């Protein structure tokens, strides 16, 4: 009886601790920018994202994840020479909050205008965040578009 109860407690705690493992954070963005597009594909498949589009000639890939309550997270990857560019489009506030909170301790410089928040992040590059209203309009939902541009010194390894 005690073993069953102990197993149940461990299972519940493991499931709650890894509840946001599908979402992308600062460390995940660092991994994507430092590795090539093929390793990024393996990474997204492990997080249960589905490959939407793959263009070998342009070296681009698009991944998507459907979350609960009609929310989604789309990732567009572009490999340009040795640098990787990442664009994130989501209407999940959890994804935006996870990225914002995970980069907060690594911010070198932060600027903000009415349309764009810009962050210079240590060991990552620049992150541009645009927040728009959803279509059709829903006061509780917003669409977040984040573009991650790596520093010149960060190159993707083969």
ZIQUI-V280968 format. One record per pair of residues at least 6 apart in sequence whose ideal C-beta (glycine too) atoms are under 6 Angstrom apart, sorted by sequence separation. I is the first residue (numbers start at 0). J is the second residue. D is the distance in whole Angstrom. If there is no record, write none. Layout:
I_J_D + I_J_D
This chain:
65_71_5 + 119_125_6 + 120_126_6 + 53_60_5 + 77_84_4 + 110_117_5 + 133_140_4 + 31_39_5 + 64_72_5 + 118_126_5 + 52_61_4 + 76_85_6 + 109_118_5 + 133_142_5 + 51_61_4 + 63_73_5 + 117_127_6 + 75_86_4 + 108_119_4 + 130_141_5 + 131_142_5 + 50_62_6 + 51_63_5 + 62_74_5 + 106_118_5 + 107_119_4 + 115_127_6 + 116_128_4 + 74_87_6 + 130_143_6 + 48_62_4 + 49_63_6 + 61_75_5 + 106_120_6 + 107_121_6 + 115_129_6 + 73_88_5 + 105_120_5 + 129_144_5 + 48_64_5 + 60_76_5 + 105_121_4 + 72_89_4 + 128_145_5 + 59_77_5 + 102_120_5 + 43_62_4 + 72_91_6 + 127_146_5 + 58_78_4 + 70_90_5 + 70_91_4 + 126_147_5 + 72_94_5 + 125_148_5 + 124_148_5 + 21_46_5 + 66_91_5 + 124_149_4 + 124_150_5 + 39_76_6 + 36_76_6 + 36_78_4 + 95_143_4 + 90_140_5 + 32_83_5 + 90_142_5 + 31_85_6 + 89_143_5 + 88_144_5 + 87_145_4 + 86_146_5 + 85_147_4 + 82_149_5 + 22_94_5 + 83_155_5 + 24_97_5 + 81_154_4 + 81_155_6 + 22_97_5 + 25_101_4 + 24_101_4 + 25_102_5 + 29_123_6 + 32_149_4 + 28_147_6 + 35_155_5 + 32_153_5 + 34_155_6 + 34_156_6 + 35_157_5
